[in-house]
Amino acid sequence: MSENGDHSYIYLLHGKGGSPNGSVLQLENELRPRLRGAEFERILMPHSDPNVLAEVSVEFLRQRELARGATVIGVSLGGLVAAKLQEDGRDDLRVICVSSPTWADGVKLARKMANRIAIYGTYDDVIAGRTEEWPQLAEAHEVDWLTHDTDAHKVRLGELIAGWVAP
């Protein structure tokens, strides 16, 4: 338990066109043995339909009333949506953005948050041109080994994220 709430509750948000049974399931499987006792929830986001705009998913997440002080790990668009929710009044959340852009559709991040981490790849073509502002918006980690295929990097991501989440 941290001073802001219970970080042992972890939400995982998939990317555009994805599902709770894709990359975020792979990531959860890597995190479970490293974060014993944590409760995980993978949420089916509206942007599983690639025609749904990012702002619809932000509003959907706002209506979900996530647990106070929880950790939200978002892959790709899931990270941007979580970061925008945090910025718009949920500063109790710890947000980890994996291979996420800083803007999409009508959603754009505008300010740095204390409990926000972004990890993204230098050569990630899917979010290229939309990551330059991460150092002004989060504790940013630009790495040369991470591609948008997060499944290929799940072990390394699991190690890093567990280190950030664990007390």
Secondary structure, 3 states (H helix, E strand, C coil): CECCECCCEEEEECCCCCCCCCHHHHHHHHHCCCCCCCEEEEECCHHHCCCCCHHHHHHHHHHHCCCCCCEEEEECHHHHHHHHHHHCCCCCCEEEEECCCCEECCEECCCCCCCEEEEEECCCCCCCCCCCCHHHHCEEEEECCCCCCHHHHHHHHHHHHHHHHCC
